[in-house]
Amino acid sequence: MLKKEITYDHSITESGHIQVRRIIRILEDGVEIGKQYHRHVVSPGDDYVNEDERTKKIAGVIHTAKVIKDYKDKIKEKMEEE
C-alpha cells in the first residue's frame, strides 16, 4: 500500500527569517521509495496564514513587532545605499 507523508524542518536566522523545508516521502508498505524536498523562506512581516501549523506557531513567536521593524529598517537602509 502506498502512503504519502509530509513533514517539515525549520531553521531560524539571526534576522528572524524562518527557513522551511517541506519533505514529501512516498512509502510502500512502510518502506520509503521516494523523497522530494521543497524549500522556502518566511521573512519577518510576511503573511504566513497559508503555512503549515508548526510554521505558523514559530512565526507567531519569532516575528514580534520589533523583529519586523528591524527587518524593514534594514531593507530600507539597503535600498537607500543603492
C-alpha positions as CSV (number, residue, x, y, z in Angstrom):
1,M,0.0,0.0,0.0
2,L,1.3,3.4,-1.0
3,K,1.3,6.3,1.5
4,K,2.3,9.9,1.2
5,E,3.9,11.5,4.3
6,I,4.7,15.2,4.6
7,T,6.9,16.6,7.3
8,Y,8.7,20.0,7.9
9,D,12.1,21.1,9.1
10,H,12.7,24.6,10.2
11,S,15.7,26.8,10.9
12,I,15.7,30.4,12.0
13,T,18.3,33.0,11.0
14,E,19.5,35.8,13.2
15,S,17.4,38.3,11.3
16,G,14.2,36.3,12.0
17,H,13.8,34.5,8.7
18,I,12.2,31.1,9.0
19,Q,13.7,28.7,6.6
20,V,11.1,26.0,5.9
21,R,11.9,22.7,4.2
22,R,8.9,20.5,3.3
23,I,9.8,16.8,2.9
24,I,7.4,14.6,1.0
25,R,8.1,10.9,1.4
26,I,6.4,8.1,-0.5
27,L,6.2,4.9,1.4
28,E,5.3,1.4,0.2
29,D,4.3,-0.9,3.0
30,G,6.3,1.3,5.4
31,V,9.4,1.4,3.3
32,E,10.5,4.7,1.8
33,I,10.6,4.5,-2.0
34,G,10.8,8.2,-2.9
35,K,11.5,11.6,-1.3
36,Q,11.2,15.2,-2.5
37,Y,12.2,18.5,-0.9
38,H,10.8,22.0,-1.3
39,R,12.4,25.0,0.5
40,H,11.1,28.5,1.1
41,V,11.6,31.3,3.5
42,V,9.1,33.2,5.6
43,S,10.5,36.7,6.2
44,P,9.6,39.0,9.2
45,G,6.3,40.7,8.2
46,D,5.3,38.1,5.6
47,D,1.8,36.8,5.7
48,Y,2.0,33.2,7.0
49,V,-1.6,32.3,7.1
50,N,-1.2,29.6,4.4
51,E,1.8,27.9,6.1
52,D,1.7,24.6,8.0
53,E,0.7,24.8,11.7
54,R,4.2,24.5,13.1
55,T,5.5,27.3,10.9
56,K,2.6,29.5,12.0
57,K,3.4,28.9,15.6
58,I,7.1,29.7,15.1
59,A,6.3,32.9,13.1
60,G,3.8,33.9,15.8
61,V,6.6,33.7,18.4
62,I,9.6,34.9,16.4
63,H,8.0,37.7,14.3
64,T,7.5,40.2,17.0
65,A,6.8,43.9,16.2
66,K,10.4,44.7,17.0
67,V,11.8,42.0,14.7
68,I,9.5,43.1,11.9
69,K,10.5,46.7,12.3
70,D,14.2,45.9,12.5
71,Y,13.9,43.8,9.3
72,K,12.0,46.5,7.4
73,D,14.5,49.2,8.6
74,K,17.4,47.1,7.3
75,I,15.7,46.7,3.9
76,K,15.0,50.4,3.7
77,E,18.7,51.1,4.6
78,K,19.9,48.8,1.9
79,M,17.6,50.4,-0.7
80,E,18.9,53.9,0.2
81,E,22.5,52.7,-0.3
82,E,21.9,51.7,-3.9
